[in-house]
Amino acid sequence: MANRQIQNYRNSNRSFTRPYSTKTVFFYKEGDIYFAGLRVPVSKARYRTIESLLDDLNSNISMPFGVRHLTTPRGKTIIKNIDQLQHHGRYIASSFKTPRPLNLLMVEKIQRIRQANRTHLPHYYRNNWFNYRKQNKNGRAKIPLKLSSDPATSKQVHFFLHYSFIINTSF
């Protein structure tokens, strides 16, 4: 390489003008506007065939019969090859050959609402909002007086998860 330029190596099948580029692709569940989407970096080094990508999506997106097909958001074009995926493209993962179309505007609207609700929490509750407990003046957690309509088993699990540290530290 002279003067830090990338050399061109010509082959009958492809040209090597630059290294493999990774495409960032977003996948959504068919018909589910509440699924936030899955961002996947796709490169030829990682996914050589569409089947390997579908296998990886099966472990990340729960579908009734697994992820078998990828289509464009309106369900018109079926993706049969990795080369058909575009950088920052949005695609629908489906179990059936004819998927239900997805309104991406509604998905984005729900994501904006979730993001707005998340930013209204104080900064120390944003990452651990599930650890939030109301405390009294002594620093101990308050036990709510009202009874919930949860079944007894979920009440017991809820008590164990949220209030077992009080029992352990009081001795």
N, C-alpha and C positions, 0 to 999 in steps of 0.2 A: 504494500500500500504506500503510495507516494502522497505526501502532503496531507495525511489523515483523510483521504477520500476512500470511499467504499468501492472496491473493484467489482466490476461486473463479470460474473462467470456465466456464460451461456451454456445451456443444456437443451437438448431437443424437447424436454418436457416442461421445464420452467427456468426462469432466470433468477439468479441470486443477487439481486441488487440491494437487498436489505435483510436483516435477520427476521425471524418469525415475529409477527406482530400479534399481540393479544387483543381480542375484541371483548369489550364489556357488554354483555347481553342481559336483558331482563326477561324473566319468565313469570307468567301469571297462571293461576288455575282457571280452567274454563268456567264461565258463569259466576265466579265468586268475586264480587267487588270488594269484599272485606279482606281478602288475601293481599298483603302488602307487596308481594312480589319478591322474587329471588334474583339477586345480582350474581352472575356467574362469569368469571373471566374464561373466555374460550380461546384456545390456541391449538394449532395443529400438533404441537408437541404433546399436549395433554389429551386432546380428544382427536383421534385419527379418523373415527367414523361417527356417524350420527347415533349409532347404537350405543357407543360408549358414553355419549352425552346423555342419552335417555336413561341409561342405567344409573348415572350419577344423579339425575333429576329424580329418579324413583326414590332414592334415599332421602331427598330433601323436601319433596312435595308429596303429600299423601293424597292419593287418588284411589277411587274404588277398585280399578283394575290396573293400576300402575300407569305411568306416563308412557304412552305408546306413540303419540303423534305430536308434532309441533306445527302450528299454523300461525299466520299473521293474525293481528287482533280481530279482524272481521271474519276470519275463518275461511277466506277465499283461497289462499295459497298454502299448500302443504310444503313444509320444509323437508327435503329428502337428502340434503347434503350439508356438510359443515360450511362449505363455501357460500351457501345462500344466506347465512347469518350476517347481519350488518352490525358495525360498531354502534353501540347505544341503541340497538334495535329492541323492540318489544314483541314478545311472542307468547302464544297461548299453548300451555301444556294440556293435553287431553287424553282420555282413555279410549275415545271412540274416533272413528274416521271423520265424522261430521260433527265438529265441536259447536257448542253454543257460543255465539259471539260475546265479546266482553267490551263494555263501555269503559275505556281507559280514562275518560274525563271524570267519571264517578269514582274510580279508584284513586285518582290524584286528589279529588276533593276530600275523600275520607282520610287520606294520608295527611293533607293539610290540617284538617280538624284535629287529628291525633297529635300532630306536631304542635299545634297551638295549645292544646290541653296539657301537653307535656312541658311546655315552656312556662306555664303559670305556676308550676310547683316550685317551691324554694330549691336552691341548687343542691342542698344536701339530701333532698328526697328524690331527685330526678333519677339517679342511678339505682337507688335502693328503695323505691316507693313501697315495695312489699314489706319492708322492715319498719315502716312507720307505725308507731304505737303512741297513743295518748298517754301522757304521764301526769302524775299528781305532783305535789310540791316536794315530796321525798325522792322523786326520781323513779319511783316504781310505776309499773304500767297500771292503768285503770282497767278494771274489769267491768264491762258494760252490764247494766242491770236488766236490760230487756232481753227476753228470750227470743231466739230466732226461730224461724220455721224450718230450719235444717233438720234432717233426720239425726237421730242420736249418734250414729257413727261419725258423721261429718262434724258434729259438735265436738266430739271427743278428739278428733284429729285436729280441729281448729284450736282447741284448748291446749293440746300437747305442743303444737307448733308455736303458739304465740305466748303461752304463759308458763311453760315448764321451767324457764330460767328463773322465775320468781321462787318456785318451790325449791330448786336446787341451791339458790343463794341465801335462803332465809335461815339455814341451819348453821 
